[in-house]
Amino acid sequence: MAEKKIGAIAARVGIIIAMLFAAIPGCVFLLLMTMGMAPCWQRVIPILAGMGWLLLILLAAGLRRKKWFRYVLALCGAVVLGCGVYVGLSLYEDSLPTVNDRSLMLSEYQPFHGDKTTVLPEEATLRFTREQADSFVIDGATALYPVYAAFVQAVYPEGEYSWYDHTAGVLCSGTNTAYDDLMSGEVDVIFVAQPSGSQQIAAEQAGLQLHLTPIGREAFVFFVNSANPVTNLTFEQVAGIYAGEITNWKAVGGRNAAIRAYQRPEGSGSQTGLQLVMRTAGKPIMEPRMEDVAASMGGIVSRVATYRNHENAIGYTYRFYANEMVANDQIRLLSLNGIAPTKETIRDGSYPISSCFYAVTCAPIGQPAPEETNPDLGAFLAWCQGEQGQWLVEEVGYVSVE
């Protein structure tokens, strides 16, 4: 009898050891299975799998008749329920519309191919040969791509200028990458908002001087869900929200709901705009909302949360991008100090937050700017600032420099 009992115990121990060894390839399988899944599933699946494995081990050990086993089952049920609630909330969050600079279908503005590319109604006073067009590489902010794409269509020879093809010479990498590529020498001129403090410091540390040519003007705007009853904020209220001092919409005439104040990544054109606002107000920017995103091999990394259109959310961008490139009825631009952001209020200066955007080049400190050493680049930037270039700036939807 004792031998049978020992044999049964040995068999169970063997099963448990085998299951523990099987857990190693099981973990590798889980990592591979969850790659590419939403972060919520990447968290939940390992928890549920580990819990199931533990239950199997307890059952294999013959412990299901123990009194405390029912409490283990109850705990497992609670974990399953909690995981289900977490996944449901996460999927709801993911289903909300987002406003993201890279959501734009850039092909609509691609020179010579886009349906929305603005066309000069007359022959441009500056025309490039292929050799001249290849003498410098352009990059820039997503929101400004329609502007410099229109410049390219007016001046360049007809051809294929894809925003992602480095051999085409007309890229659209976004503000942050464009500044990095400019300072590394991969591109020659970028159309962007003015550099952030960190970008200025990076240029100085690299021994470079940034040269800014004003091309047009634009309004920096704040937006909310269209269901939000708030339609106007003062400059001080905006600064208070992004300093973390105002945390409920009720404080600014809205519903009794916590404010979800989204930010953009450091170095983006929009974040630079917010930094200028907060510097003018003399207030620090609070820590941004963060989100976890999937990384390689199923890992999780954190980054600044992309704006999700909750009814209590607030975000910011530039007027043209919101009105023309996003162009939906799910968000509404806010007036500031009672002034709506329009071309007219930008032009007359009544809208409180407007600024120039630039063509930016760089050269070693003390050396001439590239537009001085490359006559084709110099001629192109002069044309952009001239009558036809400024007409395109206005026709695209921005405001000319003058």
Phi and psi in degrees as a GROMACS rama.xvg file:
@    title "Ramachandran Plot"
@    xaxis  label "Phi"
@    yaxis  label "Psi"
@TYPE xy
-65.0563  -36.7491  ALA-2
-64.8585  -38.973  GLU-3
-63.4212  -41.8157  LYS-4
-64.1902  -42.0792  LYS-5
-64.7676  -39.9555  ILE-6
-63.3506  -40.7555  GLY-7
-64.766  -41.3266  ALA-8
-64.4115  -42.0397  ILE-9
-63.0954  -39.3449  ALA-10
-63.7547  -42.6563  ALA-11
-64.9157  -41.6354  ARG-12
-62.0923  -41.0699  VAL-13
-61.5186  -42.4577  GLY-14
-62.5639  -43.2304  ILE-15
-63.647  -43.8478  ILE-16
-62.4505  -43.1836  ILE-17
-61.5281  -40.1254  ALA-18
-66.3198  -37.6392  MET-19
-65.2981  -41.4367  LEU-20
-66.6132  -35.4952  PHE-21
-67.6573  -19.6999  ALA-22
-65.9472  -27.1264  ALA-23
-65.809  -56.8607  ILE-24
-63.7435  -27.0137  PRO-25
-63.1566  -40.3693  GLY-26
-65.1806  -41.5993  CYS-27
-62.3272  -42.1732  VAL-28
-60.753  -42.2856  PHE-29
-62.1932  -42.4247  LEU-30
-59.7487  -44.9773  LEU-31
-66.6774  -38.3606  LEU-32
-67.2477  -34.7622  MET-33
-89.0002  -5.85326  THR-34
-59.8731  130.97  MET-35
86.611  -10.1404  GLY-36
-77.1877  163.888  MET-37
-62.2942  147.863  ALA-38
-53.6323  -33.9924  PRO-39
-62.3212  -40.5118  CYS-40
-69.8939  -34.1387  TRP-41
-64.7589  -27.8648  GLN-42
-82.4881  -43.3614  ARG-43
-75.0236  -42.1789  VAL-44
-59.7766  -46.3014  ILE-45
-61.4947  -36.2038  PRO-46
-64.5411  -48.0294  ILE-47
-66.1274  -38.9433  LEU-48
-66.0478  -42.7167  ALA-49
-63.0533  -40.4954  GLY-50
-65.2541  -42.4537  MET-51
-64.0828  -39.5581  GLY-52
-63.2247  -41.0902  TRP-53
-62.1679  -41.8939  LEU-54
-62.6646  -41.3627  LEU-55
-62.8479  -39.7545  LEU-56
-65.2081  -42.2535  ILE-57
-63.9901  -39.461  LEU-58
-67.4779  -41.0017  LEU-59
-64.597  -29.8175  ALA-60
-80.3487  -1.40292  ALA-61
73.1713  32.47  GLY-62
-100.518  6.91334  LEU-63
-66.7968  -18.7403  ARG-64
-89.5575  -3.46502  ARG-65
-68.8105  145.279  LYS-66
-61.713  -35.7581  LYS-67
-75.1676  -10.0649  TRP-68
-64.3961  -32.2468  PHE-69
-63.4185  -32.7512  ARG-70
-70.9419  -33.8988  TYR-71
-62.797  -43.574  VAL-72
-62.4075  -41.7766  LEU-73
-62.8293  -41.4387  ALA-74
-63.8407  -41.7222  LEU-75
-62.5764  -40.4925  CYS-76
-61.8711  -40.2562  GLY-77
-65.2532  -38.4908  ALA-78
-64.5551  -44.0953  VAL-79
-60.081  -44.8955  VAL-80
-61.9383  -45.0815  LEU-81
-62.9386  -40.6149  GLY-82
-63.8824  -39.4668  CYS-83
-63.0957  -42.3271  GLY-84
-64.3896  -43.0745  VAL-85
-62.2058  -45.56  TYR-86
-64.1182  -41.9935  VAL-87
-60.8532  -45.2655  GLY-88
-65.6489  -39.4178  LEU-89
-65.7176  -41.6207  SER-90
-67.0909  -36.0325  LEU-91
-62.8267  -43.5052  TYR-92
-59.4473  -43.8919  GLU-93
-67.8302  -22.8854  ASP-94
-79.6386  -14.2935  SER-95
-70.0622  142.406  LEU-96
-60.0253  144.092  PRO-97
-114.599  157.558  THR-98
-119.095  109.433  VAL-99
-136.944  132.61  ASN-100
-56.6975  -30.4277  ASP-101
-86.9437  3.15033  ARG-102
-76.1002  -12.2272  SER-103
-65.388  134.869  LEU-104
-82.2491  92.9455  MET-105
-61.8036  -21.9927  LEU-106
-60.3821  -23.9137  SER-107
-65.9074  -20.4102  GLU-108
-115.202  5.00125  TYR-109
-62.9326  132.954  GLN-110
-55.2663  133.009  PRO-111
69.5325  -1.78511  PHE-112
-132.891  -20.8351  HIS-113
-79.8025  143.156  GLY-114
-71.2988  -23.5364  ASP-115
-107.851  4.92488  LYS-116
-63.8057  129.138  THR-117
-76.9846  130.628  THR-118
-111.285  131.878  VAL-119
-68.4021  129.884  LEU-120
-78.8824  4.13466  PRO-121
-143.08  169.654  GLU-122
-66.1715  131.362  GLU-123
-67.6883  144.803  ALA-124
-73.8055  -11.1902  THR-125
-123.674  125.18  LEU-126
-130.682  131.283  ARG-127
-98.6604  147.472  PHE-128
-82.3757  171.07  THR-129
-59.5116  -40.0799  ARG-130
-62.0966  -42.8712  GLU-131
-66.0207  -41.3025  GLN-132
-62.9899  -30.8649  ALA-133
-84.1491  0.134515  ASP-134
-80.8705  -9.15792  SER-135
-154.081  157.169  PHE-136
-114.184  133.5  VAL-137
-104.027  144.511  ILE-138
-145.771  175.378  ASP-139
172.223  -173.205  GLY-140
-75.9541  148.388  ALA-141
-57.9911  -45.9548  THR-142
-65.7139  -20.1669  ALA-143
-100.098  -2.32802  LEU-144
-56.6958  -41.9019  TYR-145
-59.3751  -28.6923  PRO-146
-73.4789  -55.9777  VAL-147
-76.5794  -19.7973  TYR-148
-65.8394  -37.9411  ALA-149
-66.8577  -37.8694  ALA-150
-60.1379  -45.7275  PHE-151
-63.0496  -43.8355  VAL-152
-63.34  -32.8582  GLN-153
-74.9703  -35.44  ALA-154
-105.459  -34.5897  VAL-155
-80.7052  158.136  TYR-156
-69.1641  149.546  PRO-157
-60.1922  138.648  GLU-158
-179.686  -166.127  GLY-159
-102.568  114.427  GLU-160
-126.102  74.3629  TYR-161
-75.3619  137.913  SER-162
-67.5789  -15.5427  TRP-163
-106.38  -3.24971  TYR-164
-98.493  109.652  ASP-165
-64.9635  -22.875  HIS-166
-79.275  -13.7449  THR-167
-81.0944  -22.6965  ALA-168
84.9272  1.58215  GLY-169
-135.041  94.2419  VAL-170
-101.643  168.726  LEU-171
-144.978  89.8998  CYS-172
-98.5642  -8.5702  SER-173
93.0543  156.684  GLY-174
-56.0605  -51.0945  THR-175
-60.8096  -51.3896  ASN-176
-65.1337  -37.4155  THR-177
-60.481  -44.4891  ALA-178
-63.1262  -42.7432  TYR-179
-60.5223  -45.3266  ASP-180
-68.6916  -32.9575  ASP-181
-63.3912  -46.7846  LEU-182
-73.2083  -21.901  MET-183
-87.9011  -6.02792  SER-184
86.3797  8.2082  GLY-185
-76.8584  -25.4721  GLU-186
-130.34  166.488  VAL-187
-108.889  -29.2403  ASP-188
-148.85  141.233  VAL-189
-129.99  143.135  ILE-190
-103.476  109.932  PHE-191
-153.365  172.663  VAL-192
-72.4525  166.837  ALA-193
-59.3936  153.404  GLN-194
-66.4291  149.035  PRO-195
-75.5696  170.999  SER-196
-59.8987  -41.1104  GLY-197
-68.2329  -33.0469  SER-198
-71.152  -36.1392  GLN-199
-63.1132  -43.6744  GLN-200
-64.3646  -42.3721  ILE-201
-60.3504  -39.5446  ALA-202
-65.2959  -44.744  ALA-203
-63.5924  -40.4506  GLU-204
-66.1688  -28.6912  GLN-205
-85.561  2.04825  ALA-206
73.8359  28.6688  GLY-207
-115.429  150.352  LEU-208
-115.069  129.955  GLN-209
-87.0254  135.41  LEU-210
-114.999  121.763  HIS-211
-109.677  123.866  LEU-212
-110.743  113.695  THR-213
-65.4199  133.334  PRO-214
-115.536  -33.2675  ILE-215
-169.726  -178.04  GLY-216
-128.391  153.225  ARG-217
-154.202  157.813  GLU-218
-96.5561  139.642  ALA-219
-91.6956  125.294  PHE-220
-125.601  155.62  VAL-221
-112.49  144.448  PHE-222
-137.467  157.425  PHE-223
-135.802  170.896  VAL-224
-59.3431  140.382  ASN-225
-63.0357  -18.5472  SER-226
-83.8389  -8.72873  ALA-227
-72.6964  126.208  ASN-228
-70.6665  -14.1385  PRO-229
-73.7379  126.965  VAL-230
-118.784  -11.153  THR-231
-146.131  139.781  ASN-232
-131.433  153.24  LEU-233
-84.2537  161.914  THR-234
-56.9642  -40.9852  PHE-235
-67.1664  -35.2239  GLU-236
-67.787  -41.2978  GLN-237
-59.7989  -46.7959  VAL-238
-62.4894  -38.0298  ALA-239
-65.2165  -37.6085  GLY-240
-64.5214  -46.9017  ILE-241
-82.8505  -5.78942  TYR-242
-91.5614  -6.67515  ALA-243
83.2498  11.703  GLY-244
-85.8701  -32.9269  GLU-245
-108.531  116.979  ILE-246
-120.035  -3.02941  THR-247
-132.138  137.124  ASN-248
-62.7662  -24.1871  TRP-249
-60.285  -30.2227  LYS-250
-68.943  -16.8957  ALA-251
-121.803  25.388  VAL-252
92.3554  9.9316  GLY-253
-103.836  -161.656  GLY-254
-73.5859  166.366  ARG-255
-81.0831  84.4293  ASN-256
-148.768  141.163  ALA-257
-64.6535  140.73  ALA-258
-83.2724  126.511  ILE-259
-95.7138  100.377  ARG-260
-98.6014  104.781  ALA-261
-85.303  150.807  TYR-262
-126.07  172.62  GLN-263
-108.387  164.035  ARG-264
-63.9879  150.455  PRO-265
-57.6212  134.84  GLU-266
94.0554  -14.6936  GLY-267
-73.0587  157.05  SER-268
-61.5903  -39.3952  GLY-269
-66.5382  -40.0963  SER-270
-66.8195  -36.3237  GLN-271
-61.0801  -38.6917  THR-272
-61.0811  -44.395  GLY-273
-63.5142  -40.2887  LEU-274
-60.4914  -38.5504  GLN-275
-65.4093  -41.2766  LEU-276
-60.0388  -48.7363  VAL-277
-69.9857  -32.7409  MET-278
-66.7484  -39.3873  ARG-279
-63.5009  -38.9632  THR-280
-78.0031  -11.7883  ALA-281
71.6129  32.1862  GLY-282
-126.279  146.693  LYS-283
-79.4025  151.913  PRO-284
-84.2217  132.211  ILE-285
-69.0045  164.618  MET-286
-60.6661  136.52  GLU-287
-74.061  158.46  PRO-288
-62.6467  139.514  ARG-289
-116.987  154.356  MET-290
-134.875  153.276  GLU-291
-95.154  136.029  ASP-292
-129.492  158.161  VAL-293
-72.0573  137.484  ALA-294
-116.261  -174.525  ALA-295
-63.4802  151.444  SER-296
56.0109  31.2706  MET-297
76.6994  10.5033  GLY-298
-73.6287  172.024  GLY-299
-122.509  130.508  ILE-300
-125.024  157.677  VAL-301
-106.708  145.441  SER-302
-149.77  171.039  ARG-303
-61.5408  130.928  VAL-304
-66.8791  133.365  ALA-305
-69.296  140.156  THR-306
-56.3564  125.326  TYR-307
-116.522  135.212  ARG-308
-80.5552  60.6656  ASN-309
-67.093  157.111  HIS-310
-66.3497  -19.2626  GLU-311
-108.144  18.139  ASN-312
-90.0344  155.886  ALA-313
-139.31  140.814  ILE-314
-142.709  -174.747  GLY-315
-151.125  155.359  TYR-316
-166.865  -158.871  THR-317
-108.071  148.662  TYR-318
-54.97  -47.6834  ARG-319
-62.3729  -42.8331  PHE-320
-59.3797  -44.7398  TYR-321
-68.207  -42.0391  ALA-322
-79.217  -37.2099  ASN-323
-108.551  -39.4195  GLU-324
-91.1359  -33.9228  MET-325
-86.856  -54.6905  VAL-326
44.9376  67.8841  ALA-327
-139.491  167.801  ASN-328
-95.6276  15.479  ASP-329
-90.8253  -15.0369  GLN-330
-124.533  158.463  ILE-331
-135.025  131.681  ARG-332
-73.8169  140.241  LEU-333
-90.4893  144.221  LEU-334
-75.4526  151.094  SER-335
-119.818  128.47  LEU-336
54.1226  31.6884  ASN-337
81.1845  6.04379  GLY-338
-111.576  124.009  ILE-339
-78.0905  146.766  ALA-340
-80.0445  102.997  PRO-341
-131.681  169.233  THR-342
-60.7028  -36.6245  LYS-343
-67.1479  -43.1466  GLU-344
-74.5901  -23.936  THR-345
-70.8557  -44.1978  ILE-346
-64.2097  -42.8537  ARG-347
-87.954  -1.66489  ASP-348
81.2714  5.62249  GLY-349
-76.961  -29.3676  SER-350
-72.3682  130.871  TYR-351
-75.0921  -15.8534  PRO-352
-128.702  92.7246  ILE-353
-140.278  153.596  SER-354
-156.878  169.385  SER-355
-79.6556  154.958  CYS-356
-114.851  160.55  PHE-357
-134.408  158.88  TYR-358
-94.9616  120.195  ALA-359
-113.955  131.816  VAL-360
-124.262  171.876  THR-361
-147.411  156.614  CYS-362
-152.658  159.769  ALA-363
-54.2228  142.54  PRO-364
-55.2839  130.327  ILE-365
91.2733  -9.41053  GLY-366
-97.8031  157.382  GLN-367
-62.409  152.643  PRO-368
-67.3181  149.813  ALA-369
-56.5363  -32.866  PRO-370
-68.721  -14.1919  GLU-371
-89.0121  -28.1471  GLU-372
-96.6933  -20.7139  THR-373
-110.505  103.17  ASN-374
-62.503  -29.8029  PRO-375
-69.131  -44.1974  ASP-376
-63.881  -42.43  LEU-377
-60.4017  -43.2702  GLY-378
-65.6603  -38.612  ALA-379
-64.1047  -46.2973  PHE-380
-67.8123  -37.1948  LEU-381
-63.8993  -39.4182  ALA-382
-65.5486  -39.7426  TRP-383
-60.3927  -33.4748  CYS-384
-85.2409  -10.6169  GLN-385
-82.5477  -171.992  GLY-386
-59.6713  -47.9834  GLU-387
-70.5079  -40.739  GLN-388
-61.855  -43.0466  GLY-389
-71.0312  -29.8043  GLN-390
-62.5803  -41.3099  TRP-391
-65.4416  -39.0393  LEU-392
-56.2316  -46.5867  VAL-393
-68.1102  -42.1062  GLU-394
-67.8939  -34.7354  GLU-395
-64.158  -37.2535  VAL-396
134.47  2.45903  GLY-397
-94.2808  -171.128  TYR-398
-117.075  134.076  VAL-399
-66.8776  163.315  SER-400
-63.5144  -42.4256  VAL-401
